[in-house]
Amino acid sequence: MEQVNNLSQFKEMVQKHSTGETYYRGQLSHYTDINSSISRDKGYVLNEDKIFNESVLIMPKEFEHIHEPIDYLAKMQHYNIPTRLIDMTVNPLIALFFAVENVDDENDGIVYIFNKNGELKDCKHVRLLSLLAKINDYTFSFIQKKFEEHYGEIITIPEITHYSTKPAFIKYSQNEDKTNIRITNQKGTFAICCNEMSPNGTLGQNIMPLVSDIKVKIRIPYEYKKVVKQELDNIGINKAFIYPELPSVGDYVREKYKYRNYVKENIYTIVNTKDESTGAAKRLSMVVVLEKPQQIEQIKVICKTIINGYKKSQDVVWIYIAKSGEDYKNTNWIMRAQWIRPTLNEMFKPLPIGNSQDGEYYWDYSEDYSVRSDFYKTMS
């Protein structure tokens, strides 16, 4: 697990870990695995073939020019119908957008990197996995029969055993659907999930998550999601680009210019205030424990608000910010803030803890606090 707090760090991490053919996926951290939508409900799994076939009956015009099971699944995925497909992209910045898209959700964002050789849609592996989505009998003889009926090609039992239990990453093609602006902008493709083989050697209905194929996970802490989303917006990657349909453009504009009141009561607690004055300068340090997660810019507003209450009585103020009581106990800070009175004699000014935009407030940002927090949890 790696942590990044801004777009520049993310690009460096991607360059470090992306070798050869690479696929990316962005999502929220509360999804502990990468599961297809069909596998998120037992009823979906047990009725995968019914979902497939009924969807075609309900929307016949949408599928009238489609012939292959994988193309049916791709169309269903577009309409948010549960499938065994998982959305992927070959553009890491698109995956990053999906990881930070919902800045109000207090979960961290995660970008997964997969170094995999993609497969063509008409290869035997993809053909088999997509065919399994539309049949209700997983006996090897029935699969062989249906495979030959549909594709005019023989598949052996060893091939079924091998291909049905391994996911397939579908190779990205720029020519796949030039009429679909969304797919073009997202540089999207899919991974198609495989089935679970039961201990007795028969093929089961359970759809497996993507686990073993992950090269690296990059975490964007909740506190920095809004910062990263703004950086993406600055280079044209935003909701209007990702979802070019007109309603999405409206959503983007409304969200971008919405007024937010950052400082609210009961969102932090000041603990462990300590007088560190010298004879020539009044100095105070304190720890702030957040009562709920906050975006990094909100945390800076909180720090400035607290400091404003001490400007008349102090010359220097340090604030250490912890995301939780557990992080406070382990001195695992999200960031440190420092204020130095500009008129304080240079002889008595402490060294700045970090960069400043105005020569008065200084900031030091941790680049690994979320990873360290996970480590402390495993040790407790």
C-alpha positions in Angstrom: 0.0 0.0 0.0 1.3 3.4 -1.0 -0.1 6.9 0.0 -0.2 10.0 -2.2 -1.6 13.4 -1.2 -1.5 15.2 -4.6 -1.4 14.6 -8.3 2.3 15.0 -8.7 2.9 12.2 -6.1 0.4 10.0 -7.9 2.1 10.4 -11.3 5.4 9.5 -9.7 3.9 6.4 -8.1 2.2 5.3 -11.4 5.5 5.7 -13.3 7.3 3.6 -10.6 4.8 0.7 -10.7 3.4 0.7 -14.3 5.5 -1.6 -16.5 4.4 -3.0 -19.8 0.6 -3.4 -20.4 -1.1 -1.8 -17.4 -4.7 -1.5 -16.3 -6.1 0.7 -13.5 -9.2 0.9 -11.3 -10.3 3.5 -8.9 -12.8 3.0 -6.1 -13.5 3.7 -2.4 -11.6 1.9 0.4 -14.7 0.5 2.1 -14.8 -2.0 -0.8 -12.3 -4.5 0.6 -12.2 -6.5 -2.6 -12.7 -5.8 -6.2 -16.0 -7.5 -6.8 -18.2 -7.5 -9.9 -21.7 -6.1 -9.4 -23.2 -9.6 -10.0 -21.3 -11.0 -7.0 -22.5 -8.4 -4.5 -25.8 -10.2 -3.9 -26.4 -13.9 -3.6 -29.6 -13.6 -5.6 -27.7 -12.1 -8.5 -25.2 -14.9 -8.5 -27.8 -17.6 -8.4 -29.8 -16.0 -11.2 -27.0 -14.7 -13.4 -28.4 -16.4 -16.5 -31.9 -15.1 -15.8 -30.6 -11.5 -15.4 -28.7 -11.9 -18.7 -31.6 -13.3 -20.8 -34.3 -11.2 -19.2 -32.4 -8.0 -19.9 -32.2 -8.8 -23.5 -36.0 -9.4 -23.6 -36.8 -6.2 -21.8 -34.6 -4.0 -24.1 -34.6 -5.8 -27.5 -33.7 -2.7 -29.5 -30.6 -2.1 -27.5 -29.3 -5.5 -28.3 -30.6 -6.0 -31.8 -27.2 -5.6 -33.5 -25.2 -7.5 -30.9 -24.3 -11.2 -31.3 -21.5 -12.1 -28.9 -22.0 -12.7 -25.1 -19.2 -10.3 -24.2 -20.8 -7.5 -26.1 -24.1 -8.2 -24.4 -22.4 -8.0 -21.0 -20.7 -4.7 -22.0 -24.0 -3.2 -22.9 -25.6 -4.4 -19.7 -22.7 -2.9 -17.7 -23.4 0.4 -19.4 -27.0 0.3 -18.1 -26.0 -0.6 -14.6 -27.3 -4.2 -14.9 -25.4 -6.6 -12.6 -22.7 -8.4 -14.6 -19.5 -10.3 -14.0 -17.6 -7.4 -15.6 -15.4 -4.9 -13.7 -14.7 -1.5 -15.2 -11.0 -0.8 -16.0 -9.2 2.0 -17.7 -5.8 2.3 -19.3 -5.5 5.9 -18.2 -4.4 6.2 -14.5 -5.9 9.7 -14.2 -9.3 8.4 -15.0 -9.0 5.7 -12.2 -7.8 8.5 -9.9 -10.9 10.5 -10.6 -13.2 7.5 -9.7 -11.2 7.1 -6.5 -11.8 10.7 -5.4 -15.0 11.5 -7.2 -17.2 11.5 -4.0 -15.4 14.0 -1.8 -18.3 13.8 0.8 -17.7 10.1 1.4 -15.4 9.8 4.3 -13.7 6.6 3.0 -10.3 7.0 1.4 -9.9 6.5 -2.3 -7.9 3.6 -3.7 -6.3 3.1 -7.1 -5.3 -0.4 -8.1 -2.6 -1.1 -10.7 -2.6 -4.3 -12.7 0.3 -5.2 -14.9 -1.5 -7.7 -17.1 -1.4 -8.8 -20.7 -4.8 -8.1 -22.1 -6.7 -10.6 -24.3 -8.8 -10.0 -27.4 -12.6 -10.3 -27.1 -12.7 -13.2 -29.4 -10.1 -15.3 -27.6 -11.3 -18.6 -26.2 -10.8 -17.4 -22.6 -13.1 -14.4 -22.9 -15.6 -16.3 -25.0 -15.9 -19.0 -22.3 -16.3 -16.6 -19.3 -18.9 -14.5 -21.1 -20.8 -17.6 -22.2 -21.0 -18.8 -18.6 -23.0 -15.7 -17.8 -25.9 -16.8 -19.9 -26.2 -20.6 -19.1 -27.6 -22.3 -16.0 -25.8 -25.7 -16.3 -22.1 -25.8 -15.5 -21.5 -29.4 -16.2 -18.5 -29.7 -18.5 -20.5 -31.6 -21.2 -23.2 -28.9 -21.3 -20.6 -26.1 -21.5 -18.8 -28.0 -24.3 -22.1 -28.3 -26.2 -23.1 -24.6 -25.8 -19.7 -23.4 -26.7 -19.6 -25.3 -29.9 -23.2 -24.3 -30.8 -22.5 -20.6 -30.3 -18.9 -20.3 -31.5 -18.6 -23.2 -33.9 -15.4 -24.2 -32.0 -14.5 -27.2 -29.8 -13.4 -26.6 -26.2 -11.8 -29.3 -24.1 -12.4 -30.1 -20.5 -8.9 -29.1 -19.5 -9.4 -25.8 -21.3 -12.7 -25.2 -19.4 -11.0 -26.0 -16.1 -8.2 -23.6 -16.9 -10.1 -20.7 -18.4 -13.2 -20.7 -16.2 -11.1 -20.2 -13.0 -8.9 -17.3 -14.2 -10.1 -13.7 -14.8 -9.5 -12.1 -18.2 -8.4 -8.5 -18.9 -9.9 -7.4 -22.2 -7.3 -5.5 -24.3 -8.2 -1.9 -24.7 -9.0 -0.8 -28.3 -9.3 2.8 -29.4 -11.5 1.6 -32.2 -14.0 -0.3 -30.0 -16.8 2.2 -30.1 -16.0 5.7 -31.4 -19.6 6.7 -31.2 -19.6 6.3 -27.4 -18.0 9.5 -26.1 -18.1 8.2 -22.5 -16.0 5.1 -23.4 -13.6 7.2 -25.5 -13.0 9.7 -22.8 -12.7 7.1 -20.0 -10.4 4.9 -22.1 -12.4 2.2 -20.7 -12.2 -1.6 -20.9 -13.2 -4.5 -18.6 -11.9 -7.4 -16.6 -14.2 -10.4 -16.7 -14.4 -12.4 -13.5 -14.1 -16.1 -13.3 -15.9 -18.8 -11.4 -14.9 -20.8 -8.3 -13.9 -24.4 -8.7 -15.4 -26.6 -6.0 -13.2 -29.2 -4.1 -14.7 -32.1 -6.0 -13.6 -30.6 -9.3 -16.9 -29.3 -10.5 -17.5 -25.7 -11.6 -19.4 -23.6 -9.0 -21.6 -20.6 -9.5 -19.7 -18.2 -7.2 -17.9 -15.4 -9.0 -14.4 -14.7 -7.7 -13.1 -11.2 -6.9 -9.9 -9.8 -8.5 -7.3 -10.3 -5.8 -4.1 -12.0 -6.9 -3.6 -9.9 -10.0 -3.1 -6.6 -8.1 0.4 -5.1 -8.6 0.0 -2.3 -6.1 -2.7 -0.3 -4.2 -2.4 3.5 -4.0 -4.3 5.3 -1.3 -5.6 8.8 -1.5 -6.6 9.7 2.1 -10.1 11.3 2.6 -8.4 14.5 3.8 -6.8 15.0 0.3 -9.6 13.8 -2.0 -10.9 17.3 -2.6 -7.4 18.6 -3.3 -6.7 15.9 -5.8 -10.1 16.2 -7.5 -9.5 20.0 -7.9 -6.0 19.2 -9.5 -7.7 16.8 -11.9 -10.3 19.5 -12.7 -7.5 21.9 -13.5 -6.3 19.6 -16.3 -9.8 18.9 -17.6 -10.6 15.6 -16.0 -13.9 16.2 -14.2 -17.5 15.0 -14.1 -18.4 16.7 -17.4 -15.5 14.9 -19.2 -16.0 11.5 -17.6 -19.8 11.6 -18.0 -20.3 13.8 -21.1 -24.1 13.5 -21.1 -25.7 16.9 -20.5 -27.2 16.1 -17.0 -23.7 15.3 -15.8 -22.4 18.6 -17.1 -25.1 20.3 -15.0 -24.1 18.2 -11.9 -20.5 19.3 -12.4 -21.2 23.0 -12.6 -23.6 22.9 -9.6 -21.0 21.0 -7.5 -18.1 23.2 -8.6 -19.7 26.4 -7.5 -21.5 25.3 -4.4 -20.8 27.3 -1.3 -19.5 25.3 1.7 -19.2 26.5 5.3 -16.1 24.7 6.5 -16.0 25.4 10.2 -18.7 23.8 12.3 -18.9 23.0 15.9 -18.2 19.6 17.4 -15.9 18.5 14.6 -12.6 18.5 16.7 -11.3 18.4 20.3 -8.3 20.3 21.6 -6.2 18.1 23.9 -2.8 18.3 25.6 -2.3 22.0 25.5 1.3 22.8 26.6 3.0 26.1 27.5 6.4 26.2 25.8 7.1 29.9 26.4 10.6 31.3 26.8 11.5 34.5 28.5 11.2 36.5 25.3 8.4 34.8 23.5 5.0 33.3 24.5 4.7 29.9 22.8 2.0 27.3 23.0 1.6 23.8 21.5 -1.5 21.7 21.3 -3.0 18.6 19.8 -6.2 18.6 17.9 -8.1 15.3 17.5 -10.8 15.3 14.8 -14.2 14.0 15.8 -14.9 13.1 12.1 -12.8 13.1 9.0 -12.2 16.4 7.3 -10.8 17.5 3.9 -7.2 18.9 4.2 -8.4 22.5 3.3 -11.0 22.2 6.0 -8.3 21.1 8.5 -6.3 24.2 7.6 -9.3 26.4 8.2 -9.8 24.7 11.6 -6.2 25.4 12.5 -6.4 29.1 11.5 -9.6 29.5 13.5 -8.0 28.0 16.6 -4.8 30.1 16.1 -6.9 33.3 15.7 -8.1 32.8 19.3 -4.5 32.9 20.6 -3.0 35.6 18.5 -3.5 38.3 21.2 -1.8 36.2 23.9 0.9 34.2 22.0 3.8 34.8 19.7 4.1 31.2 18.4 1.5 28.4 18.2 2.0 24.8 17.1 -0.9 22.5 16.3 -0.6 18.7 15.8 -3.6 17.2 14.1 -4.6 13.6 14.6 -7.4 11.8 12.7 -8.4 9.8 15.7 -7.7 9.1 19.4 -5.7 6.1 18.3 -3.5 8.1 16.0 -3.1 10.7 18.8 -1.8 7.9 21.1 0.7 6.9 18.4 1.7 10.5 17.6 0.6 9.8 14.0 -0.2 13.2 12.7 -2.1 14.1 9.5 -0.3 17.4 9.5 1.3 20.0 11.7 0.5 23.7 11.7 2.6 26.6 13.0 1.9 30.3 13.4 4.7 32.8 14.1 3.9 36.4 14.9 5.4 38.4 12.0 6.6 41.2 14.3 8.4 38.8 16.7 12.2 39.5 16.9 14.0 37.2 14.5 16.3 36.1 17.3 13.4 34.5 19.1 11.6 33.0 16.1 11.7 29.2 15.9 12.6 27.4 12.7 9.6 27.1 10.4 8.2 23.6 10.2 7.4 23.8 6.5 6.4 26.0 3.7 4.3 29.2 4.0 2.3 31.2 1.5 2.1 34.3 3.6 5.1 34.2 6.0 2.7 33.7 9.0 1.2 30.2 8.8 3.5 27.2 8.2 2.3 23.7 7.2 4.0 20.3 7.4 2.0 17.5 5.7 2.5 13.8 6.5 2.8 11.6 3.4 2.2 8.2 5.1 -0.2 8.7 8.0 -2.9 6.5 6.6 -0.5 3.7 5.9 1.0 4.1 9.4 -2.5 4.0 10.9 -3.1 0.7 9.2 0.1 -0.6 10.6 -0.7 0.4 14.2 -4.1 -1.3 13.9 -2.5 -4.6 12.9 -0.1 -4.3 15.9 -2.8 -3.5 18.5 
